[in-house]
């Protein structure tokens, strides 16, 4: 049985679900080295781990397993241990793979490119496969790194079955207004300010229809958003942070998910919302939106950072979804039929096998 070690920043719930499933499948000897016990700023509760894991930031953590594995998958490059492993595996011609979101999330422009060129110098010198988190990432790495290597689209996967809900109540099918939902950090990068501004315009144009907006999350813009939303009264609600286990209930109470991030390497909320039967309005700078949203079928793309574009998409949703809510819900759910956790296990095992035999 081949030994495979993943190097990951921290145990996000979707990472844990995938690694637990890969362990349960039983065809690889999997271990995960988490560089940090928690991600700063994340409020998720610590998930229980059913896979073998080590934490580098804890006293006595042992990284030797990563150096001895048949295959090492680097899922976070901006750490001295990751760079050391990339350099050593390249020098010794031992197998490794790089798994990452689209480059440039935090460092853009010429400065960002130079920093990535230095940080990923071992990747550039190697023939290690690159597993991009979404096709957006794959295309970017082909342009920025290139080389004679295999490129694969291997996004994040999680258990979407828990979001699925076929029930459409009589009240929901008959109401005229649309219940919009935002899930994520209340920050500028996530576009929370754009959502409120677009909703205020929509409400001013159709005050009698009864559209509502719910913010589920917390973040630096919360106070200013609440102040700006005050004239809307109960049409705009702030539900606060929802833990991983609480999200299915949040989706179930709404009709349309709006997540116009100015930039997001992937964006787990998109497949979650679709699995819950919600058409999704997301920006064209989100990996999951580009991979999973088919405009006018299961949602819409809005131009990143554009209030006018977002308002137009929310207006389209308000006009079209109430005409046949059941059909929109069915299309949304069907669009992620092949993006289930079991599909992720199959995709990763295929990539691992290829990396071990190349």
N, C-alpha and C positions, 0 to 999 in steps of 0.2 A: 504494500500500500504506500503510495508516494506521500511524502510529508510536504505540506504547504503552509507557509506562514504569511499572514497578512499584517502589514504595518499600517495602523489606522490612527487618526488623531485621538478620537475618544468614542465611547460606546453609545452612539446615537441609537434610538430604538429600531430604526430600519436596518442599521448595520447588524444589530443583535439578532433580529429576526432572520436575516439572510444567513449569518454564520451558524445559528442554531440549526437551521434547515439543512445546510451543507453538512454539518456534523451528523445529523440524524440520518442523512442519506447513506453515509457509511463507506463511500468509495475512496475517500482521501483522509489522511491523518492531518486534521486541521488544527492550527493554533493561531491565535490572534494576539499581537503585541500592541496594546493601546498605549500611545505615547503620553496621554493625559487621562486621568480618571474621570474628568468632566470637562465639557466645553464651556469656557467662560461666557456668561450671558444667557446660557440655555437653562430653562427652568424645568426641563423634563425630570421626572422621577427616575431614579437609577433602575434600569430593567434587570431582572434576574437573568443570569447567563447560563446557557446550557451547552456552551462550547468551551474548550480549553483556552484560557486567556491569562495574559500577564499585563501588568501596568508598570510602564517604565518610570513613571514619576513617583512610585511608591518605594520606600526603602527596601532594598534587597531584591528588586526586580531583576530577573535574569533574561538577558537578551540573546544568550548563546543559541537558543533554539532557532532564532532567525538566521544566524550565520550557518547553521548546520542543515537547514531544510533543503529538500530537493528543488523547491521553487519558492521564491520570495516575491510577494506582490506588494509593491510600495503604493500605498493609498494616500500618503501625505508626505510630500517631499521637503517641506520647509522645516526640517529638524536635523540637527547634526548626525543623529543615528541613521536617519534615512539616507543622507548624503554619503555617509560612510559605507552603508550597505550597498548602495548603488555603485560606488567606486570599486569596492572589493569584489562584488559579484562580476562586474565588468572585467576587472583585471584578471581574475581567475577563470573567466569564461564559464561561470556557473549561471544557471538559469534564473531569470527574474523577469517580472513584468511591471509596467507602470499603469496605475489606475487613477484617473483624475478628471475633475471637472474642467470646463473650458478655461484655458489660461487667460489671465488678465482680470480676474474677479476683483482683486484688491489693488493691483499695481498696473495701471494702464500706461499707454504712451511709450516713448522711447526708454524712459527710466525703467518701467516695468519689464519691457522686453530684455533689457540688459541684465536685470536682476534674475529673470527666469533663465536666461542663457547661462549665467554662472551657476545657478542652483541646479539646473538640469543638464549640466555639462556631461556627466557620466551617461545620461540617457542618450544624448546626442551622439556620443562616441560609440554607443553599443548598437546591437541589433535587437534589443529587448522589445517585445510586443507592447503596444500602447492600447489600453482599453479606455476609450473615452466614455465619460458619463453623459450619454446622449450624442446624437449625430452632430450637433453643433460643436461639441468638444472634439469629436473625431476629426472633423474638417479643419478645425483650428490647429490641432497638433500636426496634421499632415502639412499644413502651410508653415508652421513655426519650427517644428522639429524635423519632420520628413525622415528620410533614410530608407534603407531596404529592410523593412520590418512589416509585421502584421499589425493592422489597425482593426479594432473591433468596437462596436457600439455596445457597451455594458453599463446601462444606467443603474440607479438604485431600484431595488424591489422591496416590497413589503407585503404583508398579509392584507390584501384588499377585500377579502371576503367579509371582514368584520364591518366594512362600510356599506355593504350592499343591503338595500331595503326596498322591497317591491311594493310596499304599501303606499297608496296615494289616497288620502282621506277625501271624503266628499267636500269638506270645507276647503281643502287645498286646491281641489280641482275646480271649484266654483269661484274662488276669490279673484278679483280683478287685478289687484296689486301684486307686485313681485317682491319676494323677500330676498334681498341681496345679503350675501355673507362675505366678510373678509376674514381670513385666518392667517395669522403670522405676526411678526414683530411690528409694533406701531412705530415704524421708522421711515425715513425718506427713501432709503434704498428699496424697501418693500412697497413703496408707493401708497402708503396709507393716506397721505395728504391728498393725493390725486383722487382716490376713491371718494373721500368725503366731498371734495369740490365738485366732482362730476355728479354725485348724488344730489347735492344741493341744487344744481342746475336742473336736474330731472324733476325734482320735487317742485321747483318754482314753475316749471312748464305744465305739470300735471298734479297740482296740489290735492285734487279731489280723488285721485285714483287709489291712493293708500299704499304706495310703495314704502318699504322699510329697509333699513340697513343695520346690520349687526357687526360690530368689530369684536372678534375673538382673538385676544392676544394682549400683550403689554409691551411697553417700550418708551423711548424718550419723547415721542410726540403725543403721548396720551393726554396730557393736560391741555395742550393747545387744541387738539382735536375736540376734546370735550367742550371747550369754550366755544369753538366755531360751530359745533353741532347743537348748542343750546337752543337756538331758535327753532330747530326741527322738533323739539319736544320728544315724545315717545316714538317718533318715526326713526330715530337713530339711537341704538342701544350699544353700551359697552359691556360685554360679558366678562371681560378679564381673561386671564390666562387659562387655557384648557389643557390638561395633561393628555398624553398620548391616548390613554384609555377613554377619555371623555370626548374625543373628537367625533366619533360616529354619531353621537347624540346631537352635537352642534350642527353637523351637516344635515341631519334628518329633518330639522325644523325649517329648512330654507329651500329656495328655488333656484338660485344662481350664485355661483362662487365668483368673486372678483378679486384677482391677485395680480395687479399690474406692476410687478417689481421693475425698478429701473435696471436691475441686473440680478440674475439668479442663475448660477451654474446648472442647477437642475430644477428644484422646486417640487417637493413631495406632495404639496397640497393639490397639485393638478390631478395626478392619478387618483388621489383620495376622493376629491370632489366628484370626478367622473364615475368612480365606483359607487358613490352614494347616489348617483342619478342626477347630479347637478351639472347642467351646462356650465362651462367655465369661460370667463373672460380673463385672459392673461396677456402679458406683454410679449412682444416679439424678441425680447432679450431674456427668455427663460428656456432652458434646455428642454424641460418636460413639455412646455407649451408647444414648442416647435415639433417635437416628436409625436405628440398625442392629440393635439387639437386640430380638428378639420373644420375650418370656418363654415358657419351656417349649418353644420351637421351636429356637432356636439359642443359648440362654443364659438368664440371669436378671438382673434388676435388684435391687440391694441398697440399702437406705436409707443415704444418705450419713452416715458417722460412726457407724453402728450396728453394734456387734459382734453383737448378737442376730440382726439381719437377715442379716448376712454368714454367720454360722454356719448359719442356716437354709438359705440358698442353697447353701452348700458341702455340706450334708447331702443336699439334693435332688440335687445333681450326683452325689454318691457313690452314691446309690441308683438313679438313673435311667440315667446314661451307660453303665455296664457292661452293661445289659440289651440294648443295641443300639448299640455304638460306631460301626459303619459308618453307620447312619442319622443319628446325631448329626453325624458328620463331614460327611456329604453335605449336611445342612441348613445347617450352618455355612458351607461353601464356597458353596453356592447363594445364600445371603443377601447376598453381596457381588459377585454376578455383574455387577451394573450399577454397581459402584463401582470400576471399573478405571481405569487412567491414561488410556486413550483416551476414557472417559466424561467424565473431568475436562477434557480438551482440548476436547471438544464443548461442555460446559457453559460453560467460560470464554469460548470464542469467541462463543457466543451472547450472553453477558452483555456482552462488549466491543462487539459489533455494535449491541446495543440502546443502550448508553451513547453510542456515536458518532453514532447517528441520532436520539436523543431531543432 
